Amino acid sequence: MKKRYVVELTQQERKHLTGIVKRGKGPAYRIRHAYVLLHADKNKSGKTDEEITVLLHCHSQTVFNICKKFEEGLTRAVGRKAQESPPIPRKLDGAKEARLITIACSQPPEGYANWTLDLLADKMVELKIVETISGKTIGRVLKKRVKTSPAAMLGYSAATKR
């Protein structure tokens, strides 16, 4: 069967992969990927995907994926997918979080005994601090903060208020 992704290692790449295998230290996936690439190297052994699968006791799709990643580079083939930045940027930075805390420490609207997460979200939108925000996001932000009394958050004690 014809290989779809042919692996041709340079002398330096081969030396690097051999070092990973011989050292035996590091994550098991990295050592396995190095073994796959060394066995798939067209210049040396050039085994088929099926032969590598049997030799290394792994799935044929694993061998295929590693050889496919090699086209993007050796570090991509030996490593895992790079960590990406969060897909959605944070809605509240430090200044907006501080505004949220001051609102949460203030008196709740008329007819309510306490602030609810949805009331806080609505107030943040009303004050044009953010365009949109959910009560769950407000809850996550407030959960990070130390549970103290509103007076302690604002910096004055109850004794000085008398």
C-alpha positions, 0 to 999 in steps of 0.5 A, a space after each residue: 500500500 502506498 504511503 500518503 505522507 512520506 517521512 524523510 528525516 535529515 541527519 540532525 532530525 534523526 539524531 534529535 529523535 534518537 536522543 529522545 528515544 535513548 534518553 527514555 525520559 519525558 512524556 510517553 507520547 513524545 517517545 512513541 512519536 519519535 519511534 514512529 518517525 524513526 521507523 517511518 523514515 524513508 532514508 533508513 528503514 521506510 516501513 509501512 504504516 501497518 508494519 509500524 503499527 504492529 511493531 509499536 503496538 499502536 493504532 494505524 491512525 496514530 501512525 498516520 497522524 504523526 506522519 501527517 503532522 511531520 509535514 508541519 515540522 518536527 516539533 509539531 510531530 513530536 509534541 502536542 498541539 500548542 496551547 491556544 489563547 482562550 477563544 473568548 476574551 475576558 469581559 471584565 478586566 481589573 477595573 471593571 471587576 472593581 466596579 462590579 464589587 463596588 456595585 455589589 457592596 452598595 445598597 440593592 435596588 428598591 424592593 430587593 433585600 440583596 443583590 442577585 447575580 442577574 440584578 448585578 448583570 443588568 446594572 453593569 449593562 445599565 451603567 454601560 460598563 459592558 455591553 452584555 454580561 450574564 449572571 453566571 459570569 458575574 458569579 464566577 468573578 465574585 466567587 474568585 474574591 475573598 468572602 468578606 463583608 462589604 464594609 471590609 471590601 470598601 476599606 472602612 470598618 463598621 466602627 468608624 461608620 457609627 
